[in-house]
Each structure stands twice: as structure tokens, then as C-alpha cells.
């Protein structure tokens, strides 16, 4: 790209290009250590402010509740920053338009900073390092995986206690030097070479063990998991015995185990859950003799049942399990409930209750405490906040100095995390009597309600309580940034539940709820668009549907065919509609085949509900026709166009 000599220099200096980088006599751009440190803090806080839910979900997927319960606040904070760096520069940028790409779209970064972000995205290094030859400013970091060596710039005075250490570190390049992003997660320290070499040998064995035991995980994450499994206290989470049963399985039942063994959660494998799952499945199959047409559906249900009800792993949802196995969440729910009933009859009834390590609520609680303490102390700059987070411990929060409303919200978080179901219900009722404005109380009551009308009432009361608690001015001032503010989380969760319940009672009102949610949070961290688009199409609100598709572009079968239909309704037959249909046909060629000749749909896909599908499959095509064929077939000209695609 050509830059005019009188235009502003892209380095961000504020000077004209001819007076800055366009002048060959000007030395290359340099960065001071203070500038680098400040920029790292800004990057970290920007990401957590704008994409906190995505990061929370990633943390919940990675670490078990034992990690959060066993590490100190300082250790947990360091691990969170290191994981955030990995999520920013590595994991989340393996996909198109990842976190760094999104951050670069913001106007708050100058050209110098954008240059660093792009470089870090491409060249950041994550590994287990041996740090030695340290002085006040630098250290030599040796990657224990491949023996690569780096000269690392250190913050002044940060590493004076030990001469040598072994740590998990993120290294990012700045010109010809390497800097640590955040603080190392230390695994071992030593003052003498003999001890240090012994530690290095132990850690090399850990790396090899992680590679052998966790071949499907990313290498960096597998090393952290292996280390955490060593340092965490051993807890008795052994599941109850499985009744003795016959062991012969039919080929279809054996196929379920094959799919399960291939896709089972890594944490589940580490805890012996795969072997226990095989015993559970054998017991269930012999007792229920299920008719199996889709092995993946039963494998997904077994995975979910073990993760959620038996081992109570954090961050487990039917949606996530469903995506892994290509199975609809509703199918997982039905099959896992069936499995639970049969096994309970075999082994005596039980009520596992909600997970005592609900990591999403636990992390929200932690963020709530940190946010309230930052407000109480009046911290405002990135440096003040970063320094506070490095040393703050949750138990030291001056809760007694908070407002009564904030203290009540903290008590509610504790009630939601109470493992005993009877005590949890008592605490929730106490919170309800103390403060009618607590949104999460109503959400908890809604989740425990078995009456559809009561469920809707509780969802509405949760939304109303959230509005009262936040106040009208809060909505006006923070519209567009809602999800980034921790105090909005209960209200936004209530809105989602209320909209979902309303679909059965008042679809028009459900639409208005979803639309308001997207106005409050345009980033749509909760996936509201997937609930809203079918509602628009069913009511022929094509202009709104098109705008929604434009706001959140995808290339899935459903999205592509819906876009083609809207284009036809807007402009009629054209070359563009034919091109859109060809693109959609490439995503799934069975859709047009079945649309034109419904008799071609295999009989097995019409006799029973479809329990699983993969992109481009016959099952996906049938599901699309179930949703959309009725309004396509009303358009005779459009159906004629299909014959020429």
C-alpha cells in the first residue's frame, strides 16, 4: 500500500510519514519495557472485557473443579492469565477471524500496537521452560520440549528469590528480544545446578507422559493437565459399583462403545471414566435391550451421563457434547434420562443433584468479587488493576464494606454452589425472602419447577427482578456492552430463559425478547440469533431475517438456503439467486434432491426421529426440509429454478 509523504505515519507517532518512517535517516521503531508491559496489560484487559464469556467457556472446558478448589487465588490468577494468552494467540486464532483479528478491528489500537498483535499471533511460543542465568533484567529460557533457547527480557526485580526455575510461560517477540506475557506458572525452583538438573529430568518425563497419555490434546495444554494431575490432592470421586451383568453385546451395542471410546472427554479418560462407562453401558444394554439405529446418539448420552451426573465435570453441556458427536441436544437429554432411570432401578435410586463444581457460576462469582473490590478501592488505571489482581486473594475481600445488595448477590452465588440439594433449596428460599430483586433466585426456582406455567412465571419474574435491580439509567448508559459487565449476567441469563419459554406461549413476545438481547449485546455471546432466525422466517419477516444473516454471516446449510430464499422473496428470479442456490447445494446436495423429489428420501429417515447428523448429510437435509419445505413449495417459480441448478 502506497503512503503519501504528507500523510500520518502508520507507526502511530502522530508525525507525517516523511518526517518519521519515510525518512531513511530515522532509526527503526523501538519500544521501552514499560510500553511493552503496559500494552500487554491493555491487551489482556481488553480481551477479558469484550470476550469474557468465550474465555470462561474455554476455561471451563479445560480445567476441572478440583483445579479451582485446590489452587490458591494467586496461582489461579497466574494460570488464568497464561490460559488467556494461549486462548488469544494460539487456540482461538486457529479459526478464521479469531480473537486477535477481532481486536485489530477496534479503533483503540495504533499502528505500532497492531504490528505487535499481528506478530504475536504468528510467533507466540507456549511451553514448559527452564529459566537460568538470570539477573535483574534478563534470563535464558530453554524449551524443555525441543531444547530451543531464548533470551528473555524480565521485569525489574521480579525474579530475585531463586536463581533457577522451571515454569509454564508464554513468550512473545518484540524486535530482537522475547518478553513474557503475564507471569510464569512456576512448577519448580532451585538454587543449585544439581537440584535444577534433577527437576529438569522430572519435567522431561512429565512431557513424555503427557504426550503418551493425552495424544489428542494440544501439547501445551496436555503438559499443564499432566502437571495439575500430579499436584492436586487425590479426592475420592469413585462412582458407585455397577451391578454384575452379562457381558455379551450385540454388534450395534459394541459400536456405541467404539464411538464413545473414540470421542470421550480427556478428563473423563484420565479419571478412569472410559472403563467405568463400558461397565455402565453393558449393564444398561443388557437391562434395556435398546433398539440402536444411531450409535452416536447413545454414545453421546453415555458421555454426557458420565461427565455430568457421575463425575460432575465442570462446563459440560448437552450442546457441547452434541457438537462433538453430531447429535441433537434433545436426543442426548432423552437418552441420558432413560439411561439414568434404568441404572437407578438396577442400583437403587439416587439424586446426584446439580454439580457442586459449577465452574461457570464459580468464575462469575470470582469476577463479581474482584469487580466489587476494584470499585471499593477506586482503582481505575490498567496498571493499578493489574497490580491488584496479581496479589488479591478472594478470602481477603472486604465484603462487609459492600452495599447490602452486593452482599446479598454474593450470598446467592454461594447458595447456587451449595452441593447439598436440601440445603441449597433452603438458602435459595432465604435469599428470596430477603430480596425480591435477586434474579438468580427466580432462575433457580424455574429450573426446579416441573409445571410449564410456573416455569414461565418464574422466568418472567427473573427478568423483572433484573430490570429493577439494574435500573432504567443503567440500560440507557450501557446498551451495546451488556455482556462485558459482570452485573448484567443474571439478567441476560434470565432473558434467554424467558424468550425460550415464551416461544411456546407467545412467539411474538419471544421475538421482542431476543431482539432486545441483541441490542444490549450485539456480540451475541449467548447465541440468540439461532433462536431468532426461525421465528422471523415463520412469520415472513424477510427483511429482518436478511439483516440477521448479514450481521452474523455463516456458511452452514441452513444459513445458505435461508439466504437464497430471502433473496428470491426480495428480487425474484435472477442470476444471483441461482448462484446462491449453487453455493447452498455445495454445502448439502441432498436438500435440492429431496426438495424436488420427496419420494427419494430414504424410508428410515421418515419413520423415526433423526437423532444425529453431520454437515452435508442426508439427515441434515431432512431436518432442513422439516423446517423450511412448507414455505419453499408455495413458490412455484422458485421451485422451477431448482430444476436448473
SERO-259162 format. One record per atom (N, C-alpha, C): x, y, z. Coordinates in steps of 0.1 Angstrom, whole numbers, plus 5000, padded with zeros to 4 digits. Layout:
residues N
XYZ;...
This chain:
residues 645
500849885000;500050005000;500950125000;500650224991;501450344990;500950445001;501950505007;501650605018;502250745013;501350845012;501850975008;502851035018;503751115014;504851165023;504251255033;503151325030;502551415039;501351355047;501151225045;500151165053;500651125067;499751095077;500251055090;501050925089;502150905096;502950785096;502150675102;502150555096;501350445101;501950385114;503050435119;503650385131;502950435143;502050535141;501250595152;501950705160;503050755155;503850855162;503150995161;502251015152;501551145150;502251235141;503451195136;504251275127;503851245112;504251335103;504051305089;505051195085;504551115075;505450995071;506851045067;506951155060;508251205055;509151245066;508551275078;509351315090;509651205099;509051085096;509150975105;509750855098;508950745096;509550625090;509850645075;509250745069;509650775055;510950835053;511550875064;512850945063;513950835066;514750805056;515750695058;516650715069;516750845074;517750865084;517150835098;515750805098;515150775111;515450635115;515750615127;516050475132;514750405133;514850265133;513650185134;512950215147;511650175147;510750195158;511250115170;511350165182;511750095194;510650105204;510650015213;509650005224;510449995237;510050075247;510650055260;509949945268;510649885278;510049775286;508749825292;508649945296;507449995302;506350005292;506550035280;505550045270;505049895267;505949805266;505649665263;504749615275;505149635287;504349585298;502949645298;502849775296;501549845296;500649795285;501249765273;500549715262;500049575264;500849495271;500349355275;499149365284;499249455294;498049465303;496849515296;496949615287;495849665279;495249555270;496049475264;495549365256;494749265264;495349225275;494649125284;493349175289;493349305294;492049355299;491049385288;491549425276;490549445265;489949315261;490749205260;490149075257;489149025267;489549035280;488648985290;487349075291;487449205288;486249285289;485349255277;485849235265;484949215254;484649075251;485448975255;485148835251;485248745263;484748795275;484848725287;484148585287;482948585281;482148465281;482848355273;483448385262;484148285254;485348235262;486048325269;487248275277;486748195289;485648235295;485148155306;484748015302;484148005290;483747875285;485047785282;486047855277;487247785274;487947735287;487947815297;488547775310;487747655315;486447665315;485547565320;485847425313;486047435300;486347315292;487747255296;488647345299;490047295302;490247235315;489747295326;490147265339;488947215347;489247115355;488147055364;487947145376;486847115383;486647195395;487647175406;488347065406;489447035415;490547145414;490847185402;491847285400;491447415407;490247465405;489847585410;489647585426;489447465431;489247455445;490647435452;491647385445;492847345452;493947455450;493947535439;494947635438;494647755446;495747825450;495547945458;495048055448;494548165453;494048275444;495148325435;496348335441;497448385433;497748285422;497848155425;498148055415;497048055404;495848065408;494748055399;494748185390;495148295395;495148415387;496248405376;497448355380;498548335371;498148235360;497548125364;497048025354;496048085345;495148165350;494148225342;494748315331;495748405335;496448495326;497148415315;497848305319;498548225310;497648155300;496448105305;495448045296;494848145287;494648265292;494148375284;495048405272;496348405275;497348435264;497248325254;497148195258;497048085249;495848095241;494748125247;493448145240;493548255230;494148365234;494248485225;495148455213;496348405215;497348405204;497448265197;496948165203;497048035197;495747965194;495047925204;493847845202;492747915194;492448035198;491348105192;491648165179;492948155175;493348205162;493648095152;493247975155;493347865145;492147875136;491147945140;489947965132;489948095125;489248105114;489148235107;488448345116;489048465116;488548575123;488548545138;489648505144;489748475158;489848605166;490248585179;490248695188;491148815184;492348785180;493248895176;492748965163;492148895154;491648965142;490449055146;489649015156;488649095161;489149225168;490149195177;490749305184;491349415175;491949365164;492549455154;491549545147;490249505147;489249585141;488949715150;489249705163;488949815172;489849935169;489250055171;489950175167;490950225178;491050155189;491850195200;493350155199;493650085188;495050035187;495750115176;496850175179;497550245168;498450145160;499050195149;499750105140;500850025147;501550095156;502650025163;502149905171;501049925178;500349815186;499849705177;499249745166;498649645156;499749555151;500949625149;502049545143;502449435154;502549475166;502849375177;501849265178;500549295178;499549195179;499649095167;499849145155;499949055144;501148965145;502249025150;503448945152;503248835163;502648875174;502448785185;501448675181;500448705173;499548605168;500348495160;501348535152;502048435144;503148365151;503848435161;505048385166;505148355181;504048385189;504048355203;504348205205;505148185216;505648045220;505048015233;504547895234;503947845247;504647705250;505247705262;505847575265;506247575280;506947465284;507547445297;508947485296;509447585303;510747635301;511647625313;512947605311;513847605322;514547745322;514347825332;514947965333;516247955342;517248005336;518548015344;519348135338;520548145344;521448265340;520648395342;519948395353;519048515355;519848625362;519548745358;519948865365;518748955367;519049085370;517849175373;517049195360;517649185348;516849225336;516649105326;517449005326;517348905316;517448765321;517048665313;517248525317;517348445304;517948325305;517948235294;516848135296;515948125287;514848025288;515047915278;515147795282;515247675274;513947595273;513447575261;512247505259;512547355262;511847295272;512147155275;511647055265;510747105256;510247015246;511246995234;511847105230;512747085218;514147145220;514447195232;515747255236;516047385229;515047455223;515347585217;515547685229;516447775227;516847875237;516448015233;516048095243;515548225241;516148325252;516648435247;517048545256;515848625260;515448625273;514148675277;514348805285;513648905282;513649035290;512749015302;513249045314;512449035326;512049165332;510849175338;510549295346;511549315357;511949435360;512949465370;512449415384;513349335391;513049295404;512049185406;511649125395;510549025396;511048885400;512348855398;512848715399;514148715407;514048755419;515248765427;515448655438;514248585440;514348485451;515148365448;514948305435;515648185431;516448215419;517648145418;518448155407;517948085394;517247975397;516747895386;515347845388;514547835378;513247785380;512747715367;511747635368;511047575356;509547615357;509147675346;507847735345;507147715332;505847715332;505047735320;504947885317;505347915304;505448055300;504948075286;504448195284;504148245271;505148355267;505948325256;506948425251;506448495239;506548625238;506148705226;507348785222;507548795209;508748865203;508449015202;509449095205;509449245202;510849275197;510849295183;512049315176;513049205179;514249225184;515149105186;515149055200;514149085208;514049035221;512748955224;512748875235;511548805238;511048855252;509748865254;509148915266;508148805271;507948795284;506948715289;505548785289;504548715284;503248775285;502648725298;502448815308;501948775321;503148725330;502748645339;503748595349;503848445347;505048385348;505248235347;504448165357;503948045353;503347955362;504347855367;504947875379;506147805383;505847665388;506647575383;506547435387;507647385397;508847445396;509947405405;510947525405;511647535416;512647635418;513847565424;515047625422;516247565427;517347675428;518247655438;519347745440;520647685435;520747555433;521947495428;521747415416;522747395408;522647325395;522247185396;522747105406;522346965407;520846945409;520247025418;518847015420;518047055408;518547165401;517947215389;517947105378;519047035376;519146935366;518146815369;518046785382;517146675386;515746715383;515346845386;514046885382;513746885367;514746925360;514646925345;514346775340;515046685346;514846545342;513346495345;512846535357;511546505361;510546565351;510746695348;509846765339;509846705325;511046665320;511046595307;510246465307;510246395318;509446275319;507946315319;507646425326;506246475326;505746505311;506646565304;506346595290;506046475282;506946375284;506746245276;505546175280;505246175293;503946115298;502746185292;502746315292;501646395286;501446355272;502546345264;502446315250;501846175248;502246075257;501745945256;500245925260;499945995271;498545975277;497546065271;497946185265;496946275260;497346315246;497446215237;497846245223;496946335215;495646345220;494646425212;494546575217;495246605228;495246735233;496346825227;496146955227;497247045223;498447015232;499747015227;500846975236;500947065248;500847195247;501047285258;499947255269;498747245265;497647215274;497847075281;498246985273;498446845278;499546845289;500546925288;501546935298;501046995311;500247105309;499647165321;498747075328;497846995321;496946895327;497746795334;498846745328;499646645335;500246695348;500746815347;501346875359;500246895370;499146945367;498046965376;497546835382;497546725374;497146595380;498046545390;499346595390;500346555400;500146635413;499946765411;500046845423;498646855431;497546825424;496246835430;496046725440;495446745451;495146645461;494246535455;494546415459;493746295455;492346305462;491246305454;489946305460;489246175457;488346135466;487546015464;486346045456;486446045443;485346065434;484945935427;485245825433;484945705427;483445685426;482945645414;481545615412;481145495419;479845475421;479345355428;479545235420;479545115426;479744995418;478644975408;479044905397;478044865387;477544725390;476244695390;475744565392;476344465382;476544345387;477044235379;476044205368;476444205355;475644175344;476344085334;475544035325;476243965314;477044065306;478044015299;478944105292;478844095277;477944005271;477843995257;477044115252;477644185241;476944295235;476744265220;475644315215;475344305201;476344385193;476444365180;477344455172;477044595173;475644625173;475244775174;475644825188;475544745198;475844795212;477344815213;478144725206;479544735206;480044865199;479244895188;479545015180;479445145189;478445145198;478245255207;479545275215;480145165220;481345185228;482545225219;482545185207;483645225198;483645375196;482445425193;482245575191;482645645204;482145595215;482345655228;483845665231;484545545229;486045545232;486845645224;486345665211;487045755202;486845895206;485745935211;485446075214;485346115228;485546025237;485246055252;486146175256;485646245266;486346365271;487746325277;488746405275;490146375280;490146365295;489446455302;489446455317;488746325321;487746285314;487046165318;487946045316;488746045306;489745935304;490745925315;491246045319;492246055330;491746005343;490446005345;489845965358;489345825357;489645755347;489145615345;487645605341;487145715336;485745715332;485345635320;486345615311;486045535299;485845385303;486645335312;486545195316;485145185324;484945285333;483645275340;482445285331;482645375321;481545385311;481245255304;482245185301;482045055294;481144965303;481444965316;480644875325;479244925326;479045065327;477745115328;476945085315;477545095303;476845075291;476444925290;477344835294;477044695294;475844665303;475844725315;474744705324;473444755318;473444875312;472244935306;471744855294;472744815285;472344745273;471644615276;472144545286;471644415290;470244425297;470044535304;468744565311;467744615302;468144705292;467144775284;466944725270;468044655265;468044605252;467544705242;468244825241;467744935233;467844905218;466944955210;467044945195;467945055190;469045025185;470045125181;470145145166;469745265162;469845305148;471045405146;471245485156;472345585156;473245565167;474345485166;475245465177;475745585184;475945695176;476545815181;475545885191;474245855190;473245915199;473445855213;473645725214;473745665227;475145685232;476145695223;477545725228;477545865234;476945965228;476846095233;476146105247;475046025248;474346025260;475145965271;475845855268;476745795278;477845895283;478445965273;479446065276;478846175286;477746225282;477046325290;476746275304;476146155305;475746105317;476946085327;478046035322;479246025330;479846155334;479946245324;480546375328;479746455337;478446465335;477546545343;477046485356;476546365355;475946305367;476846225376;477846155370;478746065377;479946145383;480746195373;481946265377;481846415380;480646465376;480346605378;481446705373;481846685361;482946765355;482346905352;483147005353;482647145350;482547175335;481647265332;481547315318;480847215308;480247115313;479647015304;478247055301;477947065288;476547095284;476146995273;474846975271;474346885261;474746945247;474747075246;475147135233;476547105229;477547115239;478947085236;479146935232;478446855240;478546705237;477946675224;476846745221;476146725208;476946755196;477746875197;478546915186;479746815184;480246755195;481346665194;480846535187;479646495189;479146365184;478246385172;477846505169;476946535158;475546485161;475146515174;473846465179;473046585185;471746595182;470946705187;470946695203;470946815210;470946815224;469646745230;468546765223;467346705228;467446555229;468146495219;468346345219;469246305230;470246385233;471146355244;470346355257;469546455259;468746465271;467846345273;467146305262;466146195263;466946065266;468046035259;468745915261;469445905275;469946015280;470646015293;469645995304;468446055303;467446035313;466945895313;466845835302;466445695301;467545605307;468745645304;469945565310;469945575325;469745695330;469745725344;468645645351;467445635345;466345565351;466645415352;467145355341;467345215341;468445175351;469545255351;470645225360;470245255375;469445355377;468945375391;468145255396;467345205387;466545085391;467444965394;468544955387;469444845389;470244865402;470544985405;471545015416;470945095427;469645105427;468945185438;468945335433;467845395436;467645535431;468645625438;468945735431;469845835436;469445975430;469846075437;469646215432;471046285432;471746275421;473046345421;473046495423;471846555419;471746695421;472646775412;472646905412;473446985403;474946975408;475846995398;477246985401;477747085412;478447035422;479047125432;480147205427;480647175415;481747255409;481247315396;480147385397;479647465385;480547575382;481547545373;482647635371;482247775365;481147775357;480647905351;480247995363;479447945372;479048025383;480148065392;481047965394;482247985403;483148105397;483348105384;484148205378;483348335378;482048335376;481248455377;481348515391;481348425401;481448475415;482748535417;483848475412;485148525414;485348665407;484848675395;484848805388;484048915395;482848875401;482048965409;482849025421;483448935428;484248985440;485349075435;486149035425;487249125421;486649255416;485549255408;485049385403;484549475415;483949415425;483449495436;484549555444;485649475446;486849525453;487549635445;487649625432;488249735424;487349855425;486049845425;485149965427;485350025441;485449935451;485649985465;486950055467;487950015461;489250075462;489550195453;488550215443;488650325434;489850305424;490150185420;491250165411;490650195397;491550255388;491050295375;492050265364;493350275366;494250255355;494550105354;495050075342;495349935339;496449885348;497449975351;498549925359;498049905374;497149985379;496649965392;495849835393;494949815383;494149695383;495049565382;496049575373;496849455371;497649425384;498149525390;498949505403;498049445413;496749495414;495849445424;495549295421;495349255409;494949125406;496149025408;497349075408;498448985410;498548945425;498049025434;498248995448;496948965455;495848995449;494548985456;494148835459;493648805471;493048675474;491548695477;490748605472;489348625474;488848635488;489548555497;489148555511;489448685518;490248765512;490548895518;489649005514;488648975506;487749085502;486949145514;486849275514;486249355525;484749355522;484149235522;482649225519;481849315528;482249325540;481349405550;481249545546;482149595537;482149735532;481349755519;480849645514;480049645502;478649695505;477849725495;476449755497;475649635501;474549645507;473749535511;473349455499;473049515488;472549445476;473749355471;474949415471;476049335466;476349215475;476249235488;476449125498;475349015496;474149055493;473148955490;473448875477;473948945467;474248875455;475348775457;476348805466;477448715469;476848595476;475948615486;475248505493;474548415483;473948475473;473248395463;474148305455;475348365451;476348285444;476648165453;476848185466;477248075475;476147975476;474848025476;473747925476;473647845464;473947905452;473847835439;474947725439;476047745446;477147655445;477147555457;476147565465;475947465476;475747325471;476547225475;476447095469;475247015474;474847035487;473746965492;472347025487;471546945480;470346995474;469347055484;469246995495;468247045505;468747175511;469947185515;470547305520;470447415509;470747375497;470747475486;469347535485;468347455485;466947505484;466647595496;467047565508;466847645520;467547785518;468747785513;469447915511;468747995500;468247935489;467648005479;466348065484;465547995492;464348055498;464648165507;465748155515;466148265524;466548385516;467248375505;467548485496;466348545490;465348465486;464148515480;463348605490;463348555503;462648635513;463348765516;464748765516;465548885519;465448985508;465448945496;465549045485;464748995473;463649055470;462749015458;463449045445;464549125445;465149175433;466249085428;466448965435;467548885431;467148795419;467648825408;467348755395;467548605396;468748565401;469148425401;468248335410;467648395420;466748315428;465648265420;465048345412;463948305403;464348205392;465548225387;466148135377;466347995384;466747995396;466947865403;465547795405;464647875409;463247815411;462647765398;462947845387;462447805374;463047665370;464347645372;465047525368;464447405376;463947425388;463447315396;461947295395;461347385387;459847375385;459547265374;458547185377;458047085367;456747125360;456147245364;454947285358;455247395348;454847375335;455247475324;454747615327;453647635333;453147765336;453947835347;454347755357;455147815368;456547845362;457047765353;458347795347;458347925340;457247955333;457148085325;457148195335;456348175346;456148285356;457548315363;458248215366;459548235373;460548305363;460448265351;461348325341;461048475339;459748505339;459348645338;459748725350;459548665362;459948735375;461448755375;462148665370;463648685370;464048805361;463348815350;463648935341;463249065348;462049065354;461549185361;462449225372;462949125380;463849145391;465149205386;465649155374;466849215369;466749355364;465549385358;465349525354;465349615366;464649575376;464549665388;465949685395;466749575395;468049575401;469049675394;468949665380;469949745372;469449885371;468149905369;467650045368;467650095354;466650185351;466550235337;467750305332;468450385340;469550465335;470750365331;470850255338;471850165335;471750105321;470450075317;470250025304;470550135293;470250255296;470550365286;472050385285;472750375296;474250405296;475050295290;474650175292;475450055288;474949965277;473950015270;473349945259;474449915249;474649795244;475649755235;476849695241;477049705254;478149645261;477749555273;476549505272;475949445284;476749325289;477149235280;477749115285;479049135291;479749245287;481049275293;481049315307;479849345312;479649395326;479149285335;479849245345;479549135353;478149135359;477749265363;476449275370;475249245361;475449235348;474349205338;474149065336;475048975340;475048835337;473748765342;473348785354;472048725358;470848765350;470748895346;469648945338;469748885324;470848885318;470948825304;470648675304;471048605314;470648465315;469148455317;468548545324;467148535326;466348575313;466848665306;466248705293;466248585283;467348515283;467448395274;466448295278;466348265291;465348165295;463948205293;463648335295;462348395293;461948385278;462848425269;462548415255;462248265250;463048175255;462848035252;461547985257;461148015269;459847975274;458648035266;458848165263;457748235256;457448175242;458448115236;458148055222;456947965222;456647905234;455547805234;454247885238;454348005243;453148075247;452848195239;453848275235;453648405228;454948425220;454948375207;456148375199;456448525196;455548615193;455848755190;456548815202;456148785214;456848845225;458248785227;458348655223;459748595224;460648665214;460148705202;460948775193;461448905198;460548975205;460949105211;462049085221;461948975229;462948955239;464348925233;464348845222;465548815215;466148945209;465349025203;465749145197;466449245207;465749255218;466349335229;467749285233;467849155234;469149095238;470249135229;469949125216;470949165206;471249315206;470349395210;470549535211;471449565223;471249495234;472049505246;473449445244;473549345236;474849265235;474949225220;475349315211;475449285197;476449175194;477449145203;478349035200;477648905201;476548895207;475648775208;476448655214;477048675226;477748575233;476948455236;475648475237;474648375241;474048295229;474348335217;473848265205;472348285203;471848405206;470448435205;469948425190;470848455181;470548465167;469948335161;470448225167;469948095163;468448065167;468048135178;466748125182;465848215174;466348335170;465548435164;465348415149;466248365141;466148355127;464848265123;464748145129;463548065126;462248145128;462248215139;461048295142;460648395132;461748465126;461548565116;460948495103;461548385099;461148315087;459748265088;459348205099;458048155101;456948265100;457348385103;456448495102;456648585090;457448545080;457648615068;458248755070;459048765081;459748895083;461048885076;461048895063;462248865055;463348975056;462849095057;463849205058;464649185071;463949155082;464649135095;465549015094;465048905088;465848785086;467148815079;467048885068;468148915060;469249005068;468749095075;469649175083;470349085093;469648995099;470248905109;471348815102;471048765090;472048695083;473348775080;473048905076;474248995073;475049025086;474349035097;475049075109;475948955114;475448835111;476248715117;476448615105;477348645096;477448555084;478048415088;477448315082;477948175083;477748115069;478347995068;478247915056;477647775058;476747765068;476147635071;475047615061;474547495060;473447455050;472247545053;471847545066;470647625069;470747765066;471847825069;472147975067;472148005052;472747915044;472947945029;471547925022;470847825025;469547815019;468547915023;468547955036;467648065041;468048195034;469348215031;469748345024;469248345010;469348225003;468848214990;467348244989;466548184998;465148204998;464748355000;465448425009;465248565012;465548645000;466648614993;467048684981;465948674970;465348554969;464248534959;463048614963;462648614976;461548694980;461748844978;462948884978;463249024977;463349064962;463948984954;464249024940;463648934929;463048824933;462548724923;463748654917;463348594905;464348504898;465448594892;466748554894;467848634889;469048544889;470148594883;471448514883;471948504897;471748604905;472248594919;471548484927;470248464925;469548364933;470148224928;470448214915;470948084910;472348054916;473148164917;474448154923;474348114938;473448174945;473348144959;472848004961;471947954952;471447814953;472647714950;473447754941;474647664938;475547654950;475747764957;476647764969;476047684980;474647694981;473947614991;474047464988;473847434975;473847294971;475247234973;476347314972;477647254975;477747224990;477047294999;477047265013;476347135016;475247105009;474546985011;473646954998;474146864989;473446834977;472146764978;471946704990;470646624992;469446714994;469646844998;468546935000;467746944987;468346984976;467647004964;467046874958;467746764960;467246634955;465946604962;465946624975;464746584983;463646694981;464046814979;463046924977;462246894964;462946854953;462346824941;461646684940;462246594947;461646454947;461546404961;460546444969;460446394983;460446244984;459946174974;459946024974;461345964975;462346044972;463745994972;464245994987;463546054996;464046045010;464045905015;465145855020;465145715025;464045695036;463445575035;462345555044;462745555059;464045515061;464445515075;464645655081;464645755072;464745895077;463445955080;462345885076;461045945078;460245865089;460645745092;459845665101;460145705116;461445735118;461845765132;462545905133;462445975144;463146105146;464646085143;465146195137;466646195134;467346235146;468246145151;468946165163;470346225162;470946225150;472246275147;472446305133;473246405130;473646435116;474946505116;475546505104;476746575102;476546675090;477346775089;477246875078;477346805064;476346835056;476346775042;475646645041;475046595052;474546455053;473046455048;472546335046;471146315043;470246355055;470746325067;469946365079;469846515080;470846585077;470846735078;469846785068;469846725056;468846775045;467446755050;467146635056;465746615060;465346705071;466246735080;465946835091;465646975085;466447005075;466147135069;464847145062;464447035055;463147035049;462047035059;462246965070;461246975081;460947115085;462047195085;461947335090;461447435079;461847405067;461647515056;460847475044;460547345041;459947305029;458647365027;457847375038;456447425036;456447565030;457347655032;457247785026;458047785012;458947695010;459547684997;458547634986;457847534989;456947474980;455747564976;455547674983;454547774979;454947864968;456247864965;456847954955;457147864942;456147864933;456247784921;457447824912;457647954910;458747994902;460147954908;460247964921;461447924928;461647774927;460647704928;460747554926;461247524912;460747604902;461247584889;462647604887;463147714894;464647744893;465447624898;464947554908;465747444914;466047334903;465247324893;465447224883;466647254875;467147384875;468247424866;469547444874;469547404887;470747424895;471647294894;
